């Protein structure tokens, strides 16, 4: 019998600070945030009102979100980000205007951080997640404020957010299918990797990439000629995955898939391979799903999924409780140690929380190391930044770009740029002794990371295991439905395609749930044998479904020709 997984996984140190290859589109959020913040900052510089930069920056930082989404979905997402940012800023500014109690400010900051973490996880908004929200609202809580100033400051944030929205959706005028092309290219690359080296991890990566490509195409809106070509390429990626899963030939050649991926990712013409067998039937199913997402039923299902993530029993809620406890503990402890405005301790604790304890541990190490190096960088550049207000503005913009350009290599490397940027923003409201800023930031970093980790281990997320059990049940139900349909002699192609896609999605969810639960402390042993059996049976059913659809041809089970 397979040994039981221990309930307390190892906490990695080696490899936590290792650099990765830069993300494919690292320059897009970097350039977006520089333009989105540079224009308002330079305008305020020309008006000699750099003391208002903190409020415009709240809106400008919204340009960091949505870069992996199709432009139609990105437009809606960034609007929600801007509104959420302004709402959190409003709470922070009103609180700062009506009370000077540091204890109250810390409590409000912790509650805001927990709410922001909950909503970001429930909506799966993606990077940079809740950290930017927490940074803005926590800093605003400890900034001097009067009630009469609040409307004007919120208007500045909203105006800067509107400009950030234009920056993030503007590229659609030049290359409107760019995000879908990149998602399809990633699916082809992942399918090529699995074809070259079949295994559980490469299969999961390929299945997740293909699923993400379909979601990107479904969210892109009405199909164009380019999107239709992309859909045919994703079918080829699925065919490679299904063929390699079977007992016969591994199917599509990895080199050919990689070549198609390179052509799809580029700016030139799309690759034009002949349609894979079964493409017409499968794309009919995709069109039906796209139509379902556009109607009221699709919107109602999306709202239901969101509300379910906030309901009692959701695995999102223990992480929210960790955030509340950890941020409050970090703020109060830092204040007790003499930091007058311990907002960075709250932000550090909020940044620690990842889907499980193991990932949170790694993030805490990365955050501490990056911040400590970052304060040294700040000490080196502060004399230059204080040469003139323009030098200060340009320094902040440089660190803005560097943070987004480097953070995809490793979180700690991005933190090296974020720390001096955050400290330089403080300078817009007036100079402070450099040593005081450095010492407070260092203490806040250590306290915030320590309090955040204590909350991780003090507040267990036992619901992570429950998510695995639910995913197992959903996978079993999806597989049984697909097998019932396969047993019918005459079957509607659209119904079979919907069942196949449901099974694919459930298998991706099962692997994601098990990976998260495996890194969580105080967790009951995972049903590894059941998960392995469910995955193997699910992929066999997927192969049979692909064969029924005409995507692949499998050899007889007995090996006869």
Steps between C-alpha positions, in 0.01 A plus 500: 500500500622850419630677816286774650606855441612669823275777627793740552684550169859615487571872483742563211796732523721384216361628174271762654725781376592335170441718195268384223481599136312828452131477419403511136337844524693649795533834323127556455404569865834677549441744215131537584559605858778741399275677249195485728690654793747713305242727336315590825827538691650734242175698489507541878868599475411774252232624742739478799262259678711188540344459845199350317696222331385240751139543385567488128726201550207309650329517161817463294591168660177351361689479169680193641191280473346294222794469261439130434131553425342560159424865450123459529537331840787730598285810452239373748761369744704820524182704552423280801858536622479880480167508682630261766814707543304824539258335744784377721673837477176672603473287815865567584480876445176538695644301789818708498291819500281409797752340737861533605498177698775273368326199653185574298700563183677166535171319556344660193811422296484133601129477414557666163788264423285198585208623288729575207664159525159331509366676193822453300503128577128458435521671163837340413612834371861388462825684568580733665194400703414669827845642580456821297163568663648444845799722425284793389236482775748433782717795398193726470385407851811653652512814283372826654149563369209740543140421412477787253795364303361150454274563196779672309751228578256229393433691178874502427520125556197439278638721222837323513318165501306600189827589328648166610196327346574669169861385517409138567236468225663734247714232331177337379492763225825362358490126572167399640567125503840528672403340836320213327799437276731479799263267687477272197878504460542395864257213442695384195830524690359303793360234265840478332670454837260221594538330164878505540497387864169345613444505875253608767644850537538573130152362436348723768692802369378429147140444610505823704651697209243365255220579745638854543516545122135400461400733784691783333330438167158469662551828687621686191154565360371422154731283288710676236690330220816499714318358802355223287853408390607504865215268592616251237852514643372433851319196363837379368648550849214301652545228240869471591410474867230239439716294264797493736264390774396191304674170476608537141712758324576820690349700218600847388867580462633727776721695264208583273287617794784719626540650152131583487528657845784727388303610192185559705684705759661724240354790308505328163230292334343215688612144427250326278509126567209294368218460753542206733239223470188586696572874496164599356303314767718633779474860386124467485519417870721801565257729320216361711697564820588851386133572439418362844751734664344801328145432612348554844565142605874546454503818706287337767741206524795739535327679788421166662865393486606829657246480781592137564861609553379735775257259663567312825715195435698665220879440507542874435377598847780345712753694291299816565506427874877450482530837330289673764686346794847536349461859383353610833776326695768649274363853535458492877837336561682746277327791672593359840863488385498871422400534133259793486334406168525122471323474164792311342469227761135455398594491131780249562268268690234531226758412236599178678170318453503255212270201429672278757750505787798384294455772241441759773829398664684547170335836439598620850866412437491674162332807646748537786806453282374735230397772743830491688693535175252766391567727798870490411411605146290783645793616712712519185249689282343741750773765453433500126120506542526803730688708244173637362127418483546384140776262607263357761224446239738332257646281772154371594421429136825306456426283802143453378632355178770295671254346746273362229788404274677300771219349706435222249857377549435459872281684747799607711664668201188707439489591869850646466347765271162532677659594834691811387204601283265490802749693713548763230122550475511612864737778392228666291328612820824635647851384584561267791829390656630220280619293794156517662333377178752217462478383861118512507475312171743232614318449829162495326625240253626263767196544723253472212656181362524340845142588595375387161665159535375457856146556373558244223583229753248618762203505261490166316318467172346157539256581223779448247450126545127544459563670169688189386207278597257724312729500198520120515122473508461748214756310293320172562165648401645658185668173399184297558296740289752484217506121514119483491501715190769285340284195556214648299497397133370835376624806683475874446854634425432815701399298806812285474723805461345664807558180702859478382573859594340453840720197566810688387420791730436268796835324450683834497314605816585169669873541441495865612307412816734214587811716445364767735393250766836321483676817614264574789589425863276320748329323213360150504674260267397544140329215312794461264396163366149624425637810328739295288225256404261787417758671282590183313136405444413856400774519239401161359145630465628816335695290251188295425298819459760644263487178300120517480522860381746398231794694647720191537510132411599262779623145442291205626534431871661159439766653279379327180537685176 
